[in-house]
Amino acid sequence: MKLYIKNMVCQRCKLAVENELSKLGLHPVKTELGEVIIKEDILNKGQESILSKNLKALGFELLDDKRKKIIEQIKTLIINTIHYNDQQPQKNYSSFIAEKLHHDYSYLSKLFSETEGITIEQFIINQRIEKVKELLVYDEKNLSEIAYETGYSSVAHLSAQFKKVTGQTPTVFKQSGIYHRKTLDNV
């Protein structure tokens, strides 16, 4: 059985969810960001209720609505691609998302905007900027390398978008020493 879980954004999230499942005597077979496949074919109402309550206490949400599941799949795909893959997609994000989720992009875009209050494109930009902030804080790469790694066509493009989102240039952000970063589930 596949379970969809909102706000799983890192390895620790996977471990926390697996731990909650194990406490209920459930057996996770495969855990990915946003979804878990368990050995059991069905959850009884008691298990579902307890799991939902326990996950909520940890900041997660067990999803049962089809639309919510699709939104979470979009977010998970984007977060995985930007934060956990070494390479950005070779095609534009709209084609990439539509292909991976087997839905028409216009449907996904409309659903996402209606539900989240921002466009998929803005969500992608926000995630990319958080990745740029992370790389700036680590101070291991120059702006040109960061631009390449995060899929920007140039340092100028990265800088312009960074300033539009944060109100400051990447250089000022780095020099300030005040790193206002967000957790991935709050971007």
C-alpha positions in Angstrom: 0.0 0.0 0.0 1.3 3.5 -0.8 0.8 6.3 1.7 1.3 10.0 0.8 2.7 12.2 3.5 3.0 16.0 3.3 6.1 17.9 4.5 8.7 15.1 4.1 11.7 17.1 2.8 14.9 15.4 4.1 16.5 12.1 5.2 15.6 12.8 8.8 11.9 13.1 7.8 12.0 9.7 6.1 13.5 8.2 9.3 10.9 9.9 11.5 8.0 8.6 9.4 9.5 5.1 9.3 9.8 5.2 13.0 6.1 6.1 13.4 5.0 3.4 11.1 7.1 0.8 13.0 5.6 1.9 16.3 2.2 0.8 14.9 3.5 -2.5 13.7 3.5 -1.4 10.1 6.4 -2.4 7.7 7.8 0.3 5.4 9.2 -1.3 2.2 10.3 1.8 0.4 10.4 5.4 1.7 10.8 8.4 -0.6 10.2 12.1 0.1 6.4 12.4 0.2 5.5 8.8 0.0 6.0 5.4 1.7 5.1 2.0 0.5 4.2 -0.4 3.3 4.0 -4.1 3.2 0.4 -4.1 4.5 -2.5 -3.9 2.0 -4.7 -1.7 4.1 -4.7 0.4 7.3 -7.6 -0.1 9.7 -9.3 3.0 11.0 -7.5 2.9 14.3 -4.1 2.6 12.7 -4.9 5.4 10.3 -6.2 7.7 13.0 -3.2 7.1 15.3 -0.7 7.4 12.4 -2.3 10.7 11.3 -2.2 12.1 14.8 1.4 11.0 15.4 2.6 12.4 12.1 0.8 15.7 12.7 2.6 16.0 16.0 5.9 15.8 14.0 4.8 18.4 11.4 3.7 15.9 8.7 0.2 15.2 7.3 -1.2 11.9 6.0 -2.8 12.8 2.7 -6.0 11.1 1.5 -7.3 13.7 -1.0 -6.3 13.1 -4.6 -5.6 16.8 -5.3 -3.5 17.1 -2.2 -1.5 14.0 -3.2 -0.8 15.6 -6.6 0.3 18.9 -5.1 2.6 17.0 -2.7 4.1 15.0 -5.6 4.8 18.3 -7.5 6.5 19.8 -4.5 8.5 16.6 -3.8 9.7 16.3 -7.4 10.8 19.9 -7.4 12.5 19.7 -4.0 14.3 16.4 -4.9 15.4 17.9 -8.2 16.8 21.2 -6.8 18.2 20.1 -3.5 19.2 16.4 -3.9 20.2 15.9 -7.5 23.5 16.9 -8.9 22.1 17.8 -12.2 19.1 20.0 -13.2 16.6 18.6 -15.7 17.8 18.9 -19.4 14.4 20.2 -20.4 12.2 22.9 -19.0 10.5 22.2 -15.7 6.9 22.2 -17.2 7.8 19.3 -19.5 9.8 17.6 -16.8 6.9 17.8 -14.2 4.2 16.8 -16.7 6.3 13.8 -17.9 7.1 12.6 -14.4 3.6 12.9 -13.0 1.7 11.8 -16.2 -0.6 14.8 -16.3 -1.0 17.7 -18.6 1.0 20.6 -17.2 -1.8 23.1 -17.6 -3.9 21.0 -15.2 -1.1 20.6 -12.7 -0.3 24.4 -12.9 -3.9 25.4 -12.3 -4.3 22.9 -9.5 -1.1 24.0 -7.8 -1.9 27.8 -8.1 -5.5 27.3 -6.8 -4.3 25.2 -3.8 -1.0 26.9 -2.9 -1.7 30.5 -3.8 1.5 30.7 -5.9 2.5 29.3 -9.3 4.7 26.3 -9.8 7.3 28.6 -11.4 7.4 30.8 -8.2 7.7 27.7 -6.1 10.7 26.6 -8.2 12.3 30.0 -8.0 11.9 30.0 -4.2 13.4 26.6 -3.9 16.3 27.5 -6.1 17.0 30.7 -4.1 17.0 28.6 -0.9 19.6 26.3 -2.5 21.7 29.3 -3.6 21.5 30.6 0.1 22.7 27.2 1.3 25.6 27.2 -1.1 26.5 30.8 -0.2 26.6 30.0 3.5 28.9 26.9 2.8 31.3 29.3 1.1 32.8 26.5 -1.0 31.9 27.7 -4.5 32.0 31.0 -6.3 28.9 32.6 -7.8 29.6 31.2 -11.3 29.7 27.6 -9.9 26.6 28.2 -7.9 24.7 29.6 -10.9 25.7 26.6 -13.0 24.8 24.1 -10.2 21.4 25.6 -9.6 20.5 25.9 -13.3 20.9 29.6 -13.9 22.0 30.7 -17.3 24.4 33.3 -15.9 25.6 35.0 -12.7 23.6 38.1 -13.7 20.4 36.0 -14.0 21.0 34.4 -10.6 21.8 37.8 -9.0 18.8 39.5 -10.5 16.4 36.7 -9.3 18.1 36.5 -5.9 17.7 40.3 -5.4 14.1 40.1 -6.5 13.2 37.4 -4.0 15.4 38.4 -1.0 15.8 42.2 -1.5 19.6 41.9 -1.6 22.3 40.7 -3.9 24.1 37.3 -3.2 27.3 39.2 -2.3 25.5 41.4 0.3 23.7 38.3 1.7 27.0 36.5 2.0 28.9 39.5 3.5 26.1 40.3 6.0 26.6 37.1 8.0 22.9 37.1 8.7 21.6 34.1 7.0 17.8 34.1 6.9 17.1 30.7 5.5 13.9 28.8 5.5 13.2 25.1 6.1 12.3 23.4 2.8 8.7 22.7 3.9 8.2 26.5 4.5 9.7 27.8 1.2 
